[in-house]
Every structure is written in C-alpha cells, then in structure tokens.
Amino acid sequence: MTPDRAALVAAARTSIAKGSKSFAAASTLFAPDVRERAWLLYAWCRRCDDLVDGQDHGHDRVIVHDARERVAQVRAMSEAALRGEPTGDPAFDALGVVAAETRLPARYVHDLIDGFQLDADDWMPRSEDDLYRYCYHVAGAVGCMMAIVMGVPPEDEAVLDRACDLGLAFQLANIARDIEEDDRVARCYLPMEWLVEMDIPPGQHMKPPFRDRLVVLARRLATRAAAHEASARVGATALSFRSAWAVLAAAGIYGDIARTVAARGRHAWDHRVTTGKAAKLGWIAKAAAQAARRGAIPEGPRGQELWTRPR
C-alpha cells in the first residue's frame, strides 16, 4: 500500500518537535512545500540516528551491543525507500517521498549511513582530517540533502559545498557541546593527534586535571565551526528569501551553541548547552534582515583553508 503523504508529514512534524526545538523553530520559516520536505528528511535522519544509537529522538542514549546489525537494517530499509517501496516505517517512507520529489542523489543517503557505520565500528579520529570526514558523513551530507530539498540543483557543487559547510559547523558544535555525554558512552571525537598535542592520555580527557587543556580543544572546535558557519552564510545568496531566512536563523541558533561552549570554558559541561527561546526569536528576527540583504553578501571563492567534502 502506498504511504499517505499527509500522514507522513504529520508524523515528521511530531518527530522534529520532539527531537530538535532549534530545527523545528527554523523550519517554520520555509515556504510550505520546502517545510514539509525538510520535516520528512529530518524524520528519516532522526529515525536512523535513534535506531543506531539506542535513543529516543536524540535523548537518553545508551550503549548498544548490536550496532552493526542496526546499521544494516537502516541501510536495507533506506535502499527500499529509495526504490519507492513501502517500508512499514513512516520515517523511511518519508525518505522515499523526498527522494522522488527532489531528485535526491542516493550517494548522500549512502554517505550518511556510512557515518553511522563508523560509529557502529567504534571508530575514532586520529587526525583533524579524520574528524572532518566524520563530520561530513554524519552532518555535511545532510546539509547537501537539505540544500536539494530547498531547490538547489544536485549538480550545483559550489552551492552544495556551502551547504555542507553548515552541516560541518553544526557537527563541530555538537562535538564540543557533547564531549562529556559522549565520554559516558565510551565515545570520543577529539582527534588522537590533538589529545597527544595537549598531553592528555587516551580516555582521560574528562578528568579534572586535564580540564583546562580540554577547554583549549573545545575552543578550537568552536573556531573551526565559526569558519564553516561563515562560509555557509555566503551560500544563502543562492536561496529564495524564505529558505535563506531559515538557513541563516539555524546558523545563528546553532552557532550560539559553539560560542557558548567556548565562553563557558571549564564549566562548559556542567550543564548541557542550549539556545533559549528568547535567543531563538532574536536570531529569527536578525535572520530576516540578513536574508533580505543576502544580495549584498560578497560571494567570492570559498576559503582554500576550509576542509572540502569528497566528490
């Protein structure tokens, strides 16, 4: 039986409301057709992440012992959805709808699932390049998919690079914010080379004697996130007003996470960093003005110092 699109949209709207207040707020700024597709794509991403990580809408994560089997399940159901086959799971059926409506290249779906595979294999980065490759797989690829949902042609690689930058910025902020949460489930996304540079023994980075050194690395992540956020903002010039408004609002709302982690220093992990309602509304207002002036943003070439996604 062909899934009912309206029912899938309703389920996706519930998913984003539970899973991310920041993205839910930014998504309301999209035009209705883009908004629905963004919700549908989010629902699939959220469901995959929850299945692999043993969590509920990004919360209450636990250590899972069959992660590889879960990734295989995600891969099989996603492939079925891309073929247009009903899967019996609204989130995967949502992917099928988005792919059919937007000419979404399957490679981005595969790239994201490969990121889940890295986690299932207990992979950890050795170098900064490793860190960026991971960020691409779990977030940069989503940025590319979101750009296509917003109407960017799949062959426009320059704009997709900017969209990828926003995903990288979000993930770098996530990693900085979640260092303590990740440590609780035996994960660490700080490159081994960074830990060696700071003379932090493996697995000891959350211990009090190393807190000041950890702050240096968290601020490094925030600086990298800011550079990619700035690059992503240039990409807003290629979008419609409402899409640019949503993207610029999300960039500001999520960018505040990295900025707050950096500002809190050694207290960054005492309580989970979030962006409050007033700050979200402030960014929505600022983003409207920024989107209206997006034609004045100097386009220029993308910074050569920025990490570039694989082709």
N, C-alpha and C positions, 0 to 999 in steps of 0.2 A: 504494500500500500504506500502511495506517495505521501510523504510527511506534509502536514498542513503548515504552510509558511507562517500564517498568523500565530499559530500555536508555538512554533519555534521561536519567533520573535519575542513573544510573551515570556517564554522560558529564559531566553537570553537576557531579557531586560531584568528579570529577577536575579539572574546569575551575576550580572555586573553590579547590581545594587548591593548584593551580599559580599562580593569579592573585592571591589575596589571603589570606595567613595570618590577618590580623586578622578579616576577614569569615568565613572558614572557622571560626575559633575561636568567634566569636559565634553562628554559625548552629547549632552543636551544641546550643545551649540551647533552641531552638524545639521545640515539640511535633512529632512525626514528620511529620504531614501538612503543617504550615507549613514545616518544614525542607526538605522535598522541593520544594515550590513556590518557596521562596526560592532554592534551588540552580538550579532551572530558569530563573527570571527572571535570576539572576546570569549564567548561561551565555549567555543571549541578549545581555545588556548587554555582557559581556566580548567576545563574538564581534564585535559591531558595532564596538566601540571598536578592537579589533585590526585589523579589516578597513580601517577608515578611516585609522588612524594607522600602519599598516605595522609592527605589533609582534606579539609572541607572549606572550599572557597578561599584557599590560601591561609587558613588558620589551623591551629592545633596539629602541626606537623609532627609525625612520629617516624622512627626508623622502620623502614620496610625491608623485608628479607627476600622478596621475590621481585625486585625492581626490574630485572631484565625481562621477566615474563610480562610485567605490566607494560613495559615499552613495546614489546612485541604485540601486545593487544592493541595499544594505541596505534601502532603502525598499520596493523591489519584493518582496523576499523576506519582509519583515515583513508587508506587506499580504496576501501569500498565506497566511502563517501565521495571521493574524487571521481570514481566511476559512475556516480549518480545512483548508487544502490542504497536503499533504506537500510539503516543500521540498527534501528530499535533504540538508539540513544539520541535524544534531542540535540545534544551538543555536537555530535559527529554529523548528524543530518544537517545541522546548521552550516557546517563546513561545506557540505555538498552544495547547498543553496548559494553560498557566497562564491564558490569556485565557478559555478555555472553562470552566475550573473556578472562576474567581473573579469573573466578570462585569467583567473589567478594561476600563475605558473606553479606546477606541482613541486618544483625544486625548492620553493620557500617552505612548503609544508614538510618536505623531507629534511630540510636544513634544521627546522625547529625540532623535529623528532630526534635528529642526530644529537641535539643538545641534551635531550632527556637521556639519550643513551650514554652520554658522557657521565652524567650523574649516576646512572644505574651501574656503570663500571667503576664507581668510586674514583673517578678521575680527579686530579687536582693539578692546577697550573704550575709549571716550573718557571716560566718566563712571562714577561709582560705580553709578548705576542700570544702566548697560550691563553692568557687572561682575556685578551681581546677576541680571540677566536671563540672562546666560550660565550662571551657576551653577545657576539654575533648570532651564534646558534640559538640562544635562548631569548634574545630580545631584538637584535638588529634585524633578523629575518622577519619578526613580527612588524617592525617598522616598515619594512618593504611591503608586506602584505597590506598594512593599513593604508599606505600611500596608494596602492592599486585600488583598494576599496573607495578611496576618495577621488578616483578618476584619473590618476597618473598612469599613462600608458606603460605596460610591462616592459617595453623596450627602452624607456627613458632612464638609462642607467645613471645619469648625473643627478636627477632628482631623487632616484631611489637611494643613491649614496647618502644624500642629506637625510632622507627618511631613516635610513639605517643608523645615522649619527644620533638621532633622537632615541632610538632603541638602546644604543650603546650608553648614552647618557643616563637613561633610566636604570639600566642594569648596574652600572658602576655605582650609582646612588644606592641601589638596593644592597649591593655587596657591602658598602661602607656602613649602612644602617644595620645590617643583619649579621655582622661579624659574630656577635655573642650568640644569637639564635642559631646560626649555622654551627658554631662550635658545640652547641648542646646536642646536635645530631651528627657529630663527628665529621663535619664538612668544613673546609677552609678554601676560600677562593683567592686569598692573597698569594701571589706568586712565590714559590720557594726562593727564588733569587732575591726577592725583596726581604723576606724573613732573614736570609743569610746576611744580606747587607746590613740589617739592623741588629744582627747578633741575637735573634730570637730563636730559641730551639723549636723544632717542629712540635706542634701540638700544645705549646706553652704560651701562645700569644695573648690569651685572656688572663693570664696570671698577673697579679698586681705589680710585680717587679718590672714587667715589660709594658705597662700601660702607656707611659709617655712615648715609647718607641712605636707602639701601635697607633697612637694619635698621629704621628708623622705619616704613617702609611694610609690611614683613613683620609687625611687631608690631601694626600697625593691622589687618591681615588676621586675625591671631590673636585680637585683641579682638572683631572682628566675629563670628568663628567661635564664640567663647565665648558671646556673647549669643544666637546661634541655637541653640547646644547647650543652653543653659539653658531656652530656650523649648520645645525638643523634649522635654526631660525631663518637662515638665508633661503632654505628650501621652501619656506612659506610663500615666497613670491610666485611660485608656480601653482598655487592652490586658489580655489574660489575663496571669497571672503569668509563664508561660514566655516569652511574646512580650516582655513588659516587661523581663524579665531579659536577653534577647538584645539588645534595643534599648539598654538602659542600659549594658550591657557594651561594645557597639560605640561608644556615645557616649564612654565613658571612654577606651577604647583609642585611638580615632581622635583624640579631643580632646587626648590627650597629644602627638600629632604637632605640632599648632599650638603647644602650650605649650612643647615642646622647641625649636622653631624660635625662638620669642620669647626663650627663656632663653639660647640659644647666641649670640645677637647676630650679630656679623660672621662668626662661624665656622659659621653655620647650614648653609652649603652646601659645607663642606669634605668632608663625608660625608653620604650620604642618611640622613635622619632616619627611624628605625623605632621601633616599640614592641616591646621584648624579651619573651621568653616569660614571664619572671617577672612583668613588669608586666601582661601579658595575664591571667595567672592571678589576679593581685591584683585586677584590675578585674572579673573574673568572680565572684570571691568578694564584692567590695563591691556589685556589681550585684544579687546575690541578695538581700542585705539591703535594698537600695534598692527592689527590686521588691516585697518583702514589705511595705514601708511605703508603697507608692505611693498608698494611700488617704489618707495624711496630707499628700501634696504639695498645697499650695494651688493650686487650678485658676486662678481669676482670668482676666481677659481677656488676650489676647495683647498684648504691648507695642506701642503705636502707633508707636514709633520703628523697629520692625523692618520690613524690606522684605517686601512681600506678593506672593505669586505671582499671575500673571494668571488671571482666571476665564474 
